[in-house]
Amino acid sequence: MFSKKNRFGRGDFTLARAKKALPLFLLLEGGAVVMVLICLFSLRFHLQTIEKSETENLLGRALKSIGVERMTGSNVSAGLQSLPGPGQGLTFVRIVRGREQMLLVDGSVDLGFNELAPLPESSSGVWLKVGSLPVMTIVTRRFTDGVQVQAGRVAVKSLHLYHNICGNTLLVLVFSAVLLWFLSLYLVKVSISALLATRRRVAELAAGSDPGCLPEKGNGPEFDQLYCEINGLLRRNRQLVMEMQQSLDNVAHDLRTPMTRLRSVAEYGLQEEDPERLRAALSDCLEEAEQVQAMLRVMMSVAEAESGTMRLEKQQVDLRDSLSRALILYEYVAEEKEITLKLVAPEALPAVVDETRMVQVWANLLDNALKYGCRGGSVRIEGWVENGVRVRFIDDGMGISESEQGRIFERLYRGDRSRTEKGLGLGLSYVKAVVEAHGGNITVQSELKKGAVFEVMLPG
C-alpha cells in the first residue's frame, strides 16, 4: 500500500489537494465520532446497569436480613451492619409505612437526616445529584402492605471512571483527527495516482515522443474504458493530422500547376506588345485564376457542410428532373467517350432538398463515372423510393481498390490511377458533405476493373 511512488511530496500539501481531501476527512472523522459516541453511550448504559444491579442486590440482601414485616430499628440496624464495609455497601436505607419513616445511614459517610429527608420517596435512578448529596445510585421497592423501601449508595467511583474514559476518548479523537487528515491526503493521492500516470502518459503521446497508445486491459473496468476512449481520440487526432498533411501536400501539388502556368503566361504577356497576344495571355490568366478560385470555393463549401454551417434552401422537388438536367449537361462528354447514358426511375422522385446543391451532387457523380468509365461502355442511373429516395450510379470503368474505398471521400484525396485525369480531388468529398448535410448518406461498392456503384440515400 505505502509504495515508493505513493510517498508524500510537496504537491500533496497544496490548497487544491486539501480541498479534495476535506470531504473524505469529514466522512472519516464523522464516522469515528459517531462510533465513539455509540461506544460511550453503550459504556454509560453498561455502567449504569451494573450500578443499579449491584444496588438492588445489596438492598435485597438487606431486606432479607432485617425482615420488612418486622420493622424494628434493631433489626434494620443489624441488617445494615451485616452489609459490606464502608464504601462498598449501601450508604442509606429508608423504610416508609404511611407517615412512619425510618432512616438509617452508614456511619462512614458524612450524611445527615436533614440532607436525606428532602429526597422524594419515589426517587430512583443512577448517578443522581440531589442537593448537596454526593452522586448516588438510588433504588426503591414497594410492597403490597404499603411498605416502601428506598436505598442508595455513593456512585462517585463509577461516574469518575466514566468521565475519565470520556476525557481519554476526547484526546484520542484529537490525535485521530491528525492521523485521519494524513490518511485522507494519502487516499486522495492513491485515488488520483492512476490519473496522474495517465496524464503523464498522454502528455508523452501528445508530444510525439511515443507513437504507442495507452494499455486498454489490466487497469480495471473503469480505466480500461477510459483508456479506450482516450486511445480513440489519439487515433482520430493522428488521422486528422495525417489527413491535414496529405491535404496540404495535395493542395500544394494541385495549385502548383495552375499557379506556374499563371506566372508563365503573365511573364509571356509582359514580353509581348501585340494587343491580340496580350488579350490571349490575359484570357489564359483568367482561366487559371478561375480554376484556383473554383478549388477554393469547393473547399469552403465542403468545410461549411462538415461544420454544419452550409445554408440549404430546401424545397419539395422532383429528383428525376434534377437527374435529367445532369444527364443533359454531360451528354456531349458521354458522346466523346462513346459511353451510353441511361436513366431508370419512376415518373416522380419527391424529396425536400436544395435543388441546386443536388444537381451539383449528380453532376460530380456523373462526371466521375464518365471520367473513369471505359470507352464504349455505359453509365446507368437508377432511382427509386425506399425509406426515402435512393439514387444509384453504376459504371463499368476501372473500379476502385478496397484499400482506397475508405479514403475516396476525403478532401483532396486522389488515387494513383486517378492522377492521370484532370481534377482537384474535391468532388466526392463535396458530394458526401452535401448529402450528409441533407441528413442522408452515400456508399460505394466496387472491384478493380469491374466498375463502381455509388448509392445516395436521401430522406423523403
BALO-69856 format. One line per 2 residues: their letters; for each residue x, y, z of C-alpha. Coordinates in steps of 0.05 Angstrom, whole numbers, plus 5000, padded with zeros to 4 digits. Example, Ala and Ser with C-alpha at 12.3 -4.5 7.8 and 13.67 -1.06 7.14 Angstrom:
2
AS	5246:4910:5156 ~ 5273:4979:5143;
//
This chain:
460
MF	5000:5000:5000 ~ 5053:5051:5020;
SK	5095:5042:4958 ~ 5151:5089:4940;
KN	5112:5123:4885 ~ 5056:5139:4934;
RF	5100:5174:4985 ~ 5082:5245:5004;
GR	5113:5303:4967 ~ 5107:5378:4967;
GD	5049:5375:4918 ~ 5007:5334:4968;
FT	5001:5393:5016 ~ 4973:5445:4969;
LA	4906:5480:4978 ~ 4876:5443:4918;
RA	4895:5375:4947 ~ 4868:5397:5015;
KK	4801:5414:4983 ~ 4798:5345:4953;
AL	4817:5311:5019 ~ 4769:5352:5062;
PL	4704:5314:5044 ~ 4739:5247:5056;
FL	4768:5272:5122 ~ 4700:5296:5146;
LL	4670:5229:5127 ~ 4724:5190:5165;
EG	4725:5237:5225 ~ 4649:5239:5227;
GA	4647:5163:5226 ~ 4698:5160:5281;
VV	4658:5209:5324 ~ 4593:5171:5313;
MV	4627:5105:5332 ~ 4658:5137:5394;
LI	4591:5166:5415 ~ 4557:5098:5406;
CL	4612:5065:5448 ~ 4607:5119:5502;
FS	4531:5112:5505 ~ 4538:5037:5508;
LR	4591:5043:5563 ~ 4547:5092:5602;
FH	4488:5045:5597 ~ 4531:4986:5618;
LQ	4560:5022:5678 ~ 4492:5047:5700;
TI	4463:4978:5693 ~ 4518:4949:5736;
EK	4508:5005:5788 ~ 4434:4994:5791;
SE	4441:4918:5793 ~ 4492:4919:5850;
TE	4450:4969:5890 ~ 4388:4926:5881;
NL	4427:4864:5902 ~ 4451:4899:5965;
LG	4381:4923:5980 ~ 4354:4852:5970;
RA	4406:4825:6019 ~ 4388:4880:6070;
LK	4313:4865:6064 ~ 4326:4791:6072;
SI	4368:4802:6134 ~ 4322:4851:6170;
GV	4254:4826:6150 ~ 4209:4881:6126;
ER	4148:4853:6163 ~ 4184:4865:6230;
MT	4200:4938:6222 ~ 4243:4950:6284;
GS	4303:4994:6289 ~ 4347:4939:6317;
NV	4332:4892:6260 ~ 4345:4945:6208;
SA	4409:4966:6242 ~ 4433:4895:6246;
GL	4417:4884:6173 ~ 4453:4947:6152;
QS	4514:4929:6194 ~ 4516:4860:6163;
LP	4527:4890:6094 ~ 4598:4900:6064;
GP	4641:4953:6097 ~ 4640:5028:6086;
GQ	4647:5049:6015 ~ 4626:4980:5989;
GL	4555:4973:6015 ~ 4492:5016:6020;
TF	4500:5087:6042 ~ 4429:5094:6069;
VR	4364:5056:6076 ~ 4297:5089:6086;
IV	4235:5049:6104 ~ 4168:5083:6097;
RG	4099:5058:6120 ~ 4046:5111:6117;
RE	4071:5170:6158 ~ 4123:5129:6194;
QM	4194:5132:6167 ~ 4258:5101:6189;
LL	4324:5127:6161 ~ 4389:5091:6172;
VD	4456:5119:6147 ~ 4523:5086:6142;
GS	4566:5118:6195 ~ 4627:5122:6150;
VD	4592:5172:6105 ~ 4581:5244:6129;
LG	4507:5249:6114 ~ 4454:5280:6159;
FN	4379:5270:6164 ~ 4366:5340:6140;
EL	4402:5325:6075 ~ 4365:5259:6061;
AP	4297:5279:6086 ~ 4280:5324:6026;
LP	4295:5267:5979 ~ 4229:5245:5948;
ES	4206:5176:5970 ~ 4197:5154:5898;
SS	4265:5176:5873 ~ 4302:5123:5834;
GV	4359:5126:5786 ~ 4433:5122:5774;
WL	4484:5178:5785 ~ 4433:5224:5816;
KV	4453:5291:5845 ~ 4404:5313:5899;
GS	4421:5378:5935 ~ 4489:5374:5968;
LP	4489:5299:5969 ~ 4544:5261:5932;
VM	4527:5228:5867 ~ 4486:5167:5885;
TI	4451:5107:5856 ~ 4382:5101:5887;
VT	4332:5043:5882 ~ 4262:5037:5911;
RR	4218:4977:5925 ~ 4144:4978:5941;
FT	4105:4923:5976 ~ 4031:4906:5978;
DG	4023:4923:6051 ~ 4042:4995:6038;
VQ	4114:4989:6058 ~ 4164:5025:6013;
VQ	4239:5015:6019 ~ 4288:5064:5989;
AG	4363:5052:5989 ~ 4422:5086:5958;
RV	4497:5083:5954 ~ 4551:5131:5932;
AV	4568:5122:5858 ~ 4625:5171:5852;
KS	4676:5118:5830 ~ 4637:5093:5770;
LH	4620:5164:5749 ~ 4693:5185:5755;
LY	4712:5124:5714 ~ 4662:5144:5660;
HN	4687:5216:5660 ~ 4760:5192:5655;
IC	4742:5148:5596 ~ 4706:5206:5562;
GN	4766:5251:5572 ~ 4815:5200:5545;
TL	4768:5187:5487 ~ 4768:5261:5470;
LV	4844:5262:5469 ~ 4843:5200:5424;
LV	4794:5236:5377 ~ 4841:5297:5373;
FS	4901:5253:5356 ~ 4859:5211:5309;
AV	4837:5274:5272 ~ 4910:5288:5256;
LL	4922:5217:5233 ~ 4858:5216:5193;
WF	4877:5281:5158 ~ 4942:5250:5134;
LS	4905:5186:5116 ~ 4855:5227:5075;
LY	4912:5261:5038 ~ 4944:5194:5025;
LV	4879:5162:5000 ~ 4867:5222:4953;
KV	4938:5213:4927 ~ 4927:5139:4916;
SI	4860:5151:4883 ~ 4888:5201:4833;
SA	4955:5167:4822 ~ 4926:5130:4763;
LL	4900:5195:4734 ~ 4968:5228:4744;
AT	5002:5170:4709 ~ 4951:5175:4653;
RR	4964:5249:4647 ~ 5039:5238:4641;
RV	5028:5183:4590 ~ 4981:5225:4549;
AE	5030:5283:4551 ~ 5084:5237:4524;
LA	5038:5212:4469 ~ 5016:5283:4452;
AG	5088:5306:4449 ~ 5101:5253:4397;
SD	5157:5221:4436 ~ 5119:5156:4438;
PG	5075:5133:4380 ~ 5040:5080:4421;
CL	4974:5080:4459 ~ 4950:5071:4530;
PE	4941:4999:4554 ~ 4868:4981:4547;
KG	4869:4919:4592 ~ 4890:4903:4663;
NG	4874:4972:4693 ~ 4804:4957:4720;
PE	4739:4963:4681 ~ 4732:5039:4691;
FD	4803:5056:4670 ~ 4801:5005:4613;
QL	4741:5041:4585 ~ 4772:5109:4596;
YC	4836:5088:4562 ~ 4797:5060:4503;
EI	4763:5128:4494 ~ 4830:5165:4501;
NG	4862:5118:4450 ~ 4804:5132:4403;
LL	4816:5207:4409 ~ 4891:5197:4398;
RR	4879:5155:4336 ~ 4829:5206:4308;
NR	4877:5262:4323 ~ 4934:5227:4288;
QL	4888:5211:4230 ~ 4867:5284:4225;
VM	4939:5307:4228 ~ 4958:5257:4174;
EM	4899:5278:4131 ~ 4917:5351:4141;
QQ	4988:5339:4119 ~ 4965:5299:4059;
SL	4914:5353:4043 ~ 4967:5407:4046;
DN	5012:5365:4001 ~ 4954:5354:3952;
VA	4936:5428:3953 ~ 5008:5447:3940;
HD	5012:5396:3884 ~ 4946:5416:3852;
LR	4958:5491:3859 ~ 5029:5488:3833;
TP	5008:5473:3762 ~ 4957:5529:3753;
MT	4999:5579:3791 ~ 5061:5561:3750;
RL	5021:5568:3685 ~ 4991:5633:3711;
RS	5061:5661:3724 ~ 5088:5637:3657;
VA	5030:5666:3619 ~ 5037:5732:3656;
EY	5112:5735:3642 ~ 5099:5719:3570;
GL	5046:5773:3566 ~ 5095:5825:3594;
QE	5143:5809:3537 ~ 5090:5818:3483;
ED	5069:5883:3450 ~ 5016:5854:3404;
PE	4947:5871:3434 ~ 4917:5806:3409;
RL	4971:5764:3443 ~ 4965:5806:3506;
RA	4889:5793:3505 ~ 4902:5718:3496;
AL	4952:5719:3554 ~ 4902:5755:3599;
SD	4848:5705:3579 ~ 4894:5647:3599;
CL	4910:5681:3665 ~ 4836:5690:3678;
EE	4823:5616:3663 ~ 4878:5593:3711;
AE	4852:5641:3764 ~ 4782:5614:3755;
QV	4808:5543:3766 ~ 4843:5564:3831;
QA	4781:5601:3853 ~ 4737:5541:3838;
ML	4782:5497:3880 ~ 4779:5545:3939;
RV	4704:5553:3931 ~ 4692:5479:3934;
MM	4738:5471:3993 ~ 4700:5525:4031;
SV	4634:5492:4013 ~ 4659:5425:4040;
AE	4684:5458:4103 ~ 4616:5492:4113;
AE	4579:5426:4103 ~ 4624:5388:4151;
SG	4618:5442:4205 ~ 4542:5445:4197;
TM	4540:5517:4173 ~ 4522:5504:4100;
RL	4460:5543:4081 ~ 4409:5499:4046;
EK	4348:5526:4011 ~ 4305:5464:4017;
QQ	4241:5456:3979 ~ 4197:5400:3952;
VD	4228:5379:3886 ~ 4226:5320:3838;
LR	4296:5289:3837 ~ 4282:5257:3770;
DS	4282:5327:3738 ~ 4349:5344:3771;
LS	4378:5277:3746 ~ 4354:5293:3676;
RA	4387:5361:3679 ~ 4453:5329:3698;
LI	4447:5279:3641 ~ 4434:5335:3591;
LY	4494:5372:3619 ~ 4541:5313:3606;
EY	4511:5288:3541 ~ 4567:5313:3497;
VA	4621:5287:3544 ~ 4589:5218:3540;
EE	4586:5222:3464 ~ 4660:5239:3461;
KE	4677:5176:3502 ~ 4624:5135:3466;
IT	4591:5120:3533 ~ 4517:5105:3536;
LK	4476:5142:3590 ~ 4412:5111:3616;
LV	4364:5136:3670 ~ 4317:5085:3701;
AP	4270:5117:3752 ~ 4195:5124:3765;
EA	4158:5185:3740 ~ 4169:5223:3805;
LP	4222:5220:3860 ~ 4196:5271:3910;
AV	4244:5297:3964 ~ 4255:5360:4005;
VD	4325:5384:3984 ~ 4366:5442:3959;
ET	4357:5431:3885 ~ 4418:5470:3863;
RM	4463:5431:3911 ~ 4434:5365:3889;
VQ	4445:5380:3816 ~ 4519:5392:3834;
VW	4519:5324:3870 ~ 4491:5288:3809;
AN	4540:5325:3764 ~ 4600:5305:3806;
LL	4579:5232:3809 ~ 4564:5230:3734;
DN	4630:5266:3718 ~ 4668:5213:3758;
AL	4630:5156:3724 ~ 4647:5184:3655;
KY	4718:5204:3672 ~ 4737:5134:3697;
GC	4690:5094:3653 ~ 4712:5051:3595;
RG	4706:5079:3525 ~ 4646:5047:3492;
GS	4617:5028:3559 ~ 4555:5051:3595;
VR	4533:5090:3656 ~ 4467:5072:3687;
IE	4429:5115:3737 ~ 4375:5083:3778;
GW	4326:5118:3824 ~ 4271:5090:3869;
VE	4232:5105:3932 ~ 4250:5063:3993;
NG	4252:5093:4063 ~ 4264:5159:4027;
VR	4295:5167:3959 ~ 4353:5125:3934;
VR	4395:5140:3872 ~ 4449:5094:3845;
FI	4504:5110:3794 ~ 4532:5047:3761;
DD	4592:5048:3714 ~ 4636:4994:3683;
GM	4702:5031:3688 ~ 4768:5017:3723;
GI	4737:5009:3792 ~ 4765:5026:3860;
SE	4811:4982:3902 ~ 4787:4961:3970;
SE	4843:4999:4005 ~ 4822:5064:3971;
QG	4747:5058:3981 ~ 4753:5084:4053;
RI	4791:5146:4030 ~ 4759:5169:3966;
FE	4712:5215:4005 ~ 4770:5251:4039;
RL	4785:5322:4019 ~ 4837:5329:3963;
YR	4849:5254:3961 ~ 4865:5226:3893;
GD	4884:5154:3879 ~ 4946:5137:3839;
RS	4905:5118:3777 ~ 4861:5180:3783;
RT	4920:5228:3777 ~ 4923:5214:3703;
EK	4856:5251:3697 ~ 4846:5325:3708;
GL	4814:5341:3775 ~ 4822:5372:3844;
GL	4804:5312:3888 ~ 4745:5351:3918;
GL	4686:5324:3880 ~ 4669:5263:3924;
SY	4684:5300:3989 ~ 4636:5354:3967;
VK	4583:5302:3948 ~ 4589:5268:4016;
AV	4586:5335:4053 ~ 4523:5358:4016;
VE	4487:5291:4023 ~ 4502:5287:4097;
AH	4480:5360:4105 ~ 4412:5337:4078;
GG	4410:5281:4130 ~ 4428:5225:4081;
NI	4488:5183:4066 ~ 4529:5156:4007;
TV	4561:5088:3999 ~ 4606:5056:3947;
QS	4615:4985:3922 ~ 4670:4969:3873;
EL	4721:4919:3848 ~ 4782:4934:3805;
KK	4766:4932:3730 ~ 4693:4916:3746;
GA	4665:4986:3753 ~ 4637:5021:3814;
VF	4568:5033:3844 ~ 4554:5097:3883;
EV	4488:5097:3921 ~ 4458:5160:3952;
ML	4403:5156:4004 ~ 4362:5218:4020;
PG	4305:5225:4069 ~ 4236:5232:4037;
//
